[in-house]
């Protein structure tokens, strides 16, 4: 669970996933971008997105995905009941 402030003019949230490897520095597995203005305020949004791996061709033919729940909290907007 992470909480942080987003400025009014922030347009996207970038989430990047790293591996934890003892032999090499942590390597990026890819990233996803969430357009903040597209999130309905005070509602939990479940997002499942394929990670952007920067054009890397995987030999295992697998697709990296990230599943997250995000919520843009706006005290001025109506509250949603889950």
C-alpha positions as CSV (number, residue, x, y, z in Angstrom):
1,X,0.0,0.0,0.0
2,X,1.5,3.3,-1.1
3,X,0.1,6.8,-0.8
4,X,1.5,10.0,-2.2
5,X,0.4,13.4,-3.4
6,X,-0.2,14.1,-7.0
7,X,0.0,17.7,-8.3
8,X,-2.9,19.1,-10.3
9,X,-0.8,19.3,-13.4
10,X,0.6,15.7,-13.1
11,X,-0.7,13.8,-16.1
12,X,0.7,10.3,-15.7
13,X,1.9,7.9,-13.1
14,X,4.8,5.6,-14.2
15,X,5.2,2.2,-12.4
16,X,8.4,0.4,-13.1
17,X,9.1,-3.2,-12.0
18,X,12.6,-4.4,-11.1
19,X,14.0,-7.8,-10.4
20,X,16.1,-8.6,-7.3
21,X,19.2,-10.4,-8.5
22,X,22.3,-11.1,-6.4
23,X,24.6,-11.3,-9.4
24,X,23.7,-8.1,-11.2
25,X,22.3,-4.7,-10.3
26,X,18.5,-4.7,-10.2
27,X,17.3,-4.9,-13.8
28,X,14.1,-3.3,-15.0
29,X,11.5,-5.8,-16.1
30,X,9.4,-3.1,-17.7
31,X,7.0,-0.3,-16.9
32,X,3.4,0.8,-17.3
33,X,1.9,4.3,-17.4
34,X,-1.4,5.3,-15.9
35,X,-3.1,8.5,-17.1
36,X,-4.1,10.2,-13.9
37,X,-6.8,12.4,-15.4
38,X,-8.6,9.2,-16.8
39,X,-9.1,7.9,-13.2
40,X,-12.5,8.6,-11.8
41,X,-12.0,10.2,-8.4
42,X,-12.5,8.3,-5.2
43,X,-13.0,5.0,-7.0
44,X,-10.7,2.0,-6.9
45,X,-9.5,1.0,-10.4
46,X,-8.1,-2.5,-11.0
47,X,-5.6,-2.3,-13.9
48,X,-3.9,-5.3,-15.6
49,X,-1.5,-4.2,-18.2
50,X,1.3,-5.7,-20.2
51,X,4.6,-4.1,-19.2
52,X,6.5,-2.0,-21.8
53,X,9.8,-3.9,-21.9
54,X,11.5,-1.4,-24.1
55,X,11.6,-3.5,-27.2
56,X,13.5,-6.4,-25.5
57,X,12.9,-9.7,-27.3
58,X,12.3,-12.4,-24.6
59,X,13.6,-15.9,-25.4
60,X,11.0,-17.5,-23.1
61,X,8.1,-16.0,-25.2
62,X,6.4,-14.8,-22.0
63,X,4.7,-11.5,-21.6
64,X,5.4,-9.5,-18.4
65,X,2.2,-8.1,-16.9
66,X,1.4,-5.9,-13.9
67,X,-1.8,-5.9,-11.9
68,X,-2.4,-3.0,-9.6
69,X,-5.3,-1.2,-7.9
70,X,-5.1,2.6,-8.0
71,X,-7.3,5.2,-6.5
72,X,-7.2,9.0,-7.1
73,X,-8.5,10.6,-4.0
74,X,-10.2,13.9,-4.4
75,X,-12.0,15.3,-1.2
76,X,-14.0,17.6,-3.4
77,X,-15.6,14.8,-5.5
78,X,-18.4,12.4,-4.4
79,X,-17.3,9.3,-2.5
80,X,-17.9,5.8,-3.9
81,X,-19.2,3.0,-1.7
82,X,-17.5,-0.3,-2.5
